[in-house]
């Protein structure tokens, strides 16, 4: 058995047989306080293994390095651009008599890694059984270029799907997106950003809409602006996480104070695009609402539930549905029970 420890969407594997040293268990307890199930202030190997097993089940993602046991795509590696990562897989509802809605998965990985192959086999099956088609999308990473390339890639992938919707018997008006970490950030950006369709374009794909009907997230970021993080956590000395320099093409410390980077951080943050006509959101976090200080590792605060609660506060002010869940954040009213059921209901509604 292995469990996964995420660092801004990048998974690192650990073997529970190695969790016998106090130093290693102590480090895990510091990063994941909820692992201490009995609250005695110490972490046992059994508590650690149990915590990460439940966490993986909640996230419903296959283990890194394993090939997911999932149905073969109806169409694999469909290209939406020239780069090798500009591809998506598509699972169509068998024998559908009417155009079907669609859920799109966008992987995480800090914009530096990740792959569409980690899409949950269980959720693919659940969608197909509910009469909902499914797609899993790759996009170019920050070793190729900075923001907004990743977001625009996924927008182009969405436009390509809409352009070929009749060919695949899809309902182009009923499309939702979800993802973990960076994939959550991209999904939120698409959900709130103004439509990127260009009605006057000679390219028929570019004329297609980039709007969605709903967004689901796992440990997602509503902002990629370090000033938001510092304000929300009341920690003015908080430093940018390791994924952000390449994301913004920052080459020196002084770049963070440049107008170019400040403007990019505001533009990249989905919360800044939110308007009253935007889509409902369901956000799931695997860590409790713990205190963040300047000493807190970035892998904790970039996946912190407060990033969802701040977005929820803004969305509720606009009377837009936003459900946020975490180990110690239980919604008063959650008619769905999971982001999976939320997405299926929204695309079928």
Secondary structure, DSSP 4 states (H G I P E B T S, - for coil): -EEEEEETTEEEEEEGGGTTSHHHHHHHHHH-GGG-TT-SS---HHHHHHHHHHHHHHHT-PPTTSPP--PPPSEEEEESSSSTT-EEEEEPPTT-SSPEEEEEEE--STTTS--GGGS-HHHHHHHHHTTEEEEEE----TTT--TTHHHHHHHHHHHHHHHTHHHHTEEEEEEEEEEETHHHHHHHHHHHSPP---TT-SSTTTTS----SEEEEES--S---HHHHHHHTT-TTPPPPTTHHHHHT--SGGGGGSHHHHHHHHHH-GGGG--TT--EEEEE-SS------TTS-HHHHTT-THHHHHHHHHHHHTT--EEEEBTTB--S--SSSSHHHHHHHHHH-
